[in-house]
Amino acid sequence: MKQNSRTTYQEILHRIEQRTARVVVAGMGYVGLALAVELAREGYRVTGLDVNAEKVDRINRGDAELAVQSAGDVREEVRKKRLTATTDPKVLAKADCISICVPTPLNKTKDPDVSFILDITHSIRDYLRPGQLIVLESTTYPGTTRELVLPHLLQNGLQVGKDFFLCYSPERVDPGNPQYGVRNTPKVVGGITRRCAKVGEQFYRRIAEQVVSVSSTETAEMTKLLENTFRIVNIGLVNELAIMCDKLNIDVWEVIDTAATKPFGYMKFQPGPGLGGHCIPVDPHYLSWKLRSLNYKARFIELAGEVNSEMPEFVVRKIADGLNDQKKSLNGSNILVLGLAYKADVDDIRESPALDVFAMLQEKGAHVVYHDPHISCTTIRSKNYRSRPLTPKLVSSMDCVVVTTDHAAVDYDMVAQQARLIVDSRNVYGDEDSDIIVRL
């Protein structure tokens, strides 16, 4: 018997409340896997959908290397058979709730690549049935949910807010952050209709301590872009401050720490070798691209992007100057890049400025190796590299060690004792007085 709209709406709410709703999380990266584990912990039966067969196999074995959780989290939910993974999109047909957590990178011209969103949207459309909740979590430009996703889902003749429910809820996962996770980070939800928003709210209330409902999917999309635009602009500001202080022979770290003593009207940001990760270097460009289509130039975003993109070159100049002071040339020098990940204590090298520093040093004739406790091997500009064991012998054999990522597991005291020259782009040595330490 065909369900009426009231029955469909109430049935999905009931399934969510009773934890009988079957959940599919599309995209098993940092965001999707973290979400899938929390939903499984809450008692839902969750299937992770991903195109990478190797990743799917590792999840089904309970391999936590992919996860931002501890090793036991993934294995425990797999053991209890509340979490599985597959490459087969047919699982979408039986899903009551579908969360889309696929990548949204930029192409070479810094324009949004929404092909992953389109691919999963087409799959959902093929299996769409009454009573399903679909939530887009991938970061994208304002209007994506309504203008790009919704039209495809309407092709089957089903009505949004009546037969199925569509929301946008931006991911806010911060990899490596021990203080904030899925549960204690407020979850923003915007729906195409009020009923869509209501279903989305009830879904996320199972796993989030606070759900913030907004008036539209566009508001939710813009909220995420504001959060990361705020960061990229302020990081750009302190990175430019670092360059200015270098020219003025002023300690930028002392300036920042002193300014941070003001208890109001100031938020502390720190300079570094550039921006990396899957959000901050990418997300603001989605907003900039959208506004260009409306004949408006996002000047703050583009300027901040220019400043931040120049920081790897600034670090390389500091290395060259430090070597020059020791009467050495950058060309032919042995250099250890300490950390390839884009931030401390994660294994993610996406958009990492350390990769740019590494490549620039090679282009200038240096012999470059790296150590990263979280990245055993990687490919940089089509060539494979392995992390070198961080030993006194290795450090003492280098002409320069450049700290590009401030991993907690690194023995910085040993490095300081053995190194001939250290360029510290992360201020791991603070105000330590040493002739061999060069800071930004």
N, C-alpha and C positions, 0 to 999 in steps of 0.2 A: 504493500500500500504506500502511496506517495506521501512523504511527510509534508506537513504544512510548515510555514516559517517559524511559528512559535515552538513547535515540537523540535525542529532542527536546532534552533537557538538554545532551548533548554537542555536538549540532549547533550550538546557539546559541553555546556557548563557543568552538567551532572558528571560527565565522564572525567572532566578535569578535576572536579572536587573529589571524586571517589578514587582518583588515580588509576582509573581503568582506561584512560585515553592512551592510545598507542602513538608514540612519538618517533618521528624521523628527524634527525639533524643532518642537513646536507652540508658537507664540508667538514673534514676532521682535522683542521689545523688547530692552532692554540685556542681559538675562540670556540669552535664547534665541539672539540673534545672536552673542554672545560664545562661547557653547557650540558653536554650529554652525560657526563659523570654526575653533575649535581642533580639532574632530573632522575637519573637512575637511583641515586641515593635516596631520593624522595619517594621512591616506590614505583615509578613509571617504568614500563618496558620500552627501552630506547634502542633504536637502530641508527647507527651512524652510516651515512651514505657518502662514498667518496670514489673518485675515478681512479685513484692510485691503489692498485691491487696489493702492492707490498705494504702500504700503510694499513690497509684493511686487515691484512693477515697479522700484522704486528699487534693491532688492537685486540683481535680475537684471541691472541696468545696472552693478552694481559701485559704487553710490553709497554712500560711507562716512559720510555725514552721520548715518545711523542708528546707527552702530557706536561702540563704545567702543575699538575698535582703530584703528590708523592707516589712512589712505586705501588704502594698498597691500594691506592684509590681505584685505579683502573682494574687491577687484577681482581679486587674484591667484587666489583660490580659485574665483571665478566664471569667470575666463579658463580655468582648468584643468578646468572643468566638474565640479569636485568639490562645488560649492555652487550650488544653485538654490533658488528659492522659488515657492510656489504658494498659491492660495486653495482648491484642490480637495482635499477630505478623502479622495478615493479613493486618494491616495498612501499612506494608512495601511495599505491592504490588502497592499502589497508590502514594508512596513517590517519589519525584524527587530528594531530597537530604536527606541522612541518615548520622547522626553523631553518632558514637559509643563511649559512655562514660561509659562503664561498669567497675567494679572493676578489678584490677589486683593484688591480694594479693600474699604473699609468703606462701608456705606450711611449715610444721614443720621443714623441712630440709633446709629452706631458698632458695628453688628453686621456680622459677616462676610458678604461677597457672594461666594459660591462658584459663581455661575452660570456663569462662564467654565470652571471645572473641570468642572462637570456637562456643559456643552456638548461639550467635547472628549472627555470620558469616553463620552458617548453615541455620538460618531462612532467612537471606537476600538472600542466594543462592536459596532458594525455591521460592522466589518471585521476583528474579532479572529479570529486563526487560531492553530493550534499553533506553538510555537517563538518567540513574540514576547516581548520584554522591554519592559515599560512602567514608566517612572520618573516620579513626580511630583516636580517641583522647586519648584513654587509654594509660598510660605509660607502656612501655614494652621494650624488648631488641631489639637492632638493627637487622633488618631483618624480624621482625614479619609480617609487612604489605606485603612484597613481598613473603616471604617463607611460611607463615602460612595462611594469609587471601586470597591472590590472587589465589592460586591453587583451592580453593573451589569455588570461584566465576567464574572461567573459565570452570567449569564442565558442564555448560549449553550451551557451544559452543559460547558464546558471547566473543568479543575481547575487552581487556582493552585498553583505549585510543581511541577506535572507537565506540563501542556500549555502554560501561559504563566507568566510570571514578573513579579511586581509588587514595586516598591521605592519608598521615599521617600528622596530625597537633596536636602537643602536647598541652594538657591543661596546663594552667598557673594560674589557680585560686588560690588565697591566702585567705582562709576563715578568716573573721574578719579584713581584711585589708581595712580601709576606704579610702585609697588613690588610690589604683589600683584595677580595676575590668576588666571585659571582654573588654570593649571598649577602655580603654587607656593602656592596656597591649599589646605590639606588638605580632601579631599572626604569628607563623612560619608554613609554608606549604611546604611539599615536595610531588611530584606526582610520580606515576609509570612511566608515560610518560609526555612529555611537555604539551600535551593537558589536561591531568589529573590535572597537576599543575595549568594550566590556569583557569580551572573551579573551582578548590579549592580556588584559589586567589580571583576570583570574588565573590564567596559565602561569604568568610569572610570579604571582603571589605565592606559589608553592615553593619557589626557590630563592626569592629575593625578600629581604627584610622590609624594603620600601619600594613601592611601585609608584612612579610619577606619571600620571596620565595627562597627555596634552591634546590640544584641539584637533590636530590633523597629522597625517604622515609627514607632510612638508615641515611642520614645526619640529617633529622628532628628528628628521634628517638634518635640519639646519642646526639643531642643538649639538649634535655630534661634531659637525664641522666647526662650530664656534669653539668648542672645547679645545680642539687641536690647532685651530688658527690662533687662539690665544697663546698657546705654547710656542708655536713656530715664530710668532712675532716677537715674543719676549725673549726667546732664545736667540733670535737674530739680533735683538738689541744688545744683549750681553756679549754676544760674539763680536759685534762691532766695537763695543766698549773695550774688549780685550785687545783688539787691533789698535785702538786709539791709545790705550794705556801703554802698550808696547812702544809706540812712537814717542810718548811723553815720559817714558821711563818711570812709570807708576805701577805698583803691584795691583793688578786688577782684582785678585782674590781678596786682598785686604780691603779694597774699596767695597766690594760686594758684601763681605762679612760685616763691615761697619754700617753700611746702609741697612742691613738686615736687623740691626739693633732697634730700628724704629718700629714701635709696636702697632702702627696703623699706616695705611696708605702705601704699603710696599710689600711685594711678594718676591722672595728670593729665587732667582734663576742663576744657573752657572754656565759659563762658556765651555766649549769642548772642541773636538776635531770636526764637528759637523753633526748632521742629523741622520738617524737611521730608524729602522723598524718598519712595521707594516701600516703605521697610522700617521705619525706626525709629518714625515716628509711627503706623504702622498695626499692625505685628506684635504688640506687647504686648496690643492690644485683642482679638486673636483668643484669647489665653490668658484674658484677663479674661472674655470672653463665654462661653467654655467652662466656666469655673469658676462663673459665675453659674447655669448650668444644673444645677450640682451643689450649689447653695445655699451657695456660698462667695464671699466678696468679696475680690478681689485689691487690697488696700488700697494697697500701695506703687505699683502700676501706675497706679491711678486718681488718687492724689495727685500723682504725678510728671506725669501727663497734664494735670492742672489747672494746675500751676505752669508747665509749658512752654507751654500754650495762652494764658497771660496775658502772655507776654513781648512779643508785638507791641504790646500796649497800653502796656507799660512803656517801650518804645522811643518810641512816640508821645508819651508824657508827657515824656520827656527832650527831644524835639524842641520841644515846647511850652514847656518851662522855658527851653531855650536861647534861643528866640526872645523870650520874655518878658524875659530878661536884657538883650536888645538893644532892649527897648521895642517889640517887634513882636508882632502877634497871629498865631496859627496860621491863623485864618480869613483868607483872602486872600493868604497867603504863597505864593511860588513855591518848590517843593521838588523836588529831584532825588533819586530813589531809585537808588542805585548798586548794581545787581545784583538780578536777579529770581530766579535759579536758587537751589535750596535749599542748594547747597554750592559751593565754589570750583571753577572750571574745568570745569563740566559744563553741559549745555544742558537740564537737567531742572527743571521748575518744579512738579512734583507735590508738593502739601502745603507749598509753600514759604512760610515766614513772611513773606517780603518782599511777597507778594501781599496778606497781611492788613495789613501796615504801609501799603502803597499805598492800599488801600481805606479804611482808617480815617482816613488823612490827608484823603482826598477827602470823607468824611462830615463832617469837621470844617471843611470850606470851603477847604482848601488847593488850589492849582493844582499838580498832580503830573505829572511826567514821569519817564522812566526811561532809564538806559543799562545795557546788558548786552552785552558782546562776543560772547556765545554765543547770545543770544536776540534775533533781529531784530524779531520781532513777536509779539504775544500778545493774548489776550482776558481782560479782568478785569471780572467782573460784567457780562457781556454787551456790553461796549464794547471796541473794538479799539484797540490802541496799538502804536506802533513805537518801537524803541530810538533815542534821539537821539544823534547823534555827540558824543563827549566832547571838546569844544573849550574853550579858555580863555574864549571868549565865552559859551558856555552856562553854565559853572560860575560865572562872575562875575555872571551875570544872576539867579542863584538866591539866595533868602534863606537856604536851608539845603540842604546835601548830607548825606544819611544813607547810610552804608555798611552795606548789608544783606547783601552777599555779597563775600567777599574774593578776587575773581578776580585772578590774577597779571598779566593783560594790561592792567590799569588803571594809568594814570599817576597814582599817588597824590601824588607830589611836585607835579605841576602843579595837582592839585585843592587841595592845601594852600596853594599860592601864590595861587590865584584865588578861593577860597571865602570867604564872609563868616562862615559857621558850618558846622561839620561835626559830626554826631553819629555816632560810630564804634562800631557795635555788634559789630564783629569784631576790635577791637584792632589794626588794620592800622598805626596810628601809634605803637604801643607806648607808652612813657613820654615821648613828645615833649612838650615844654613849650610850649604854645600857648594863647592866650586864646580862640581860635576853635574848638578841638577839645573836644568833650564826649564822654566815654566812659561805658560802662555802669558 
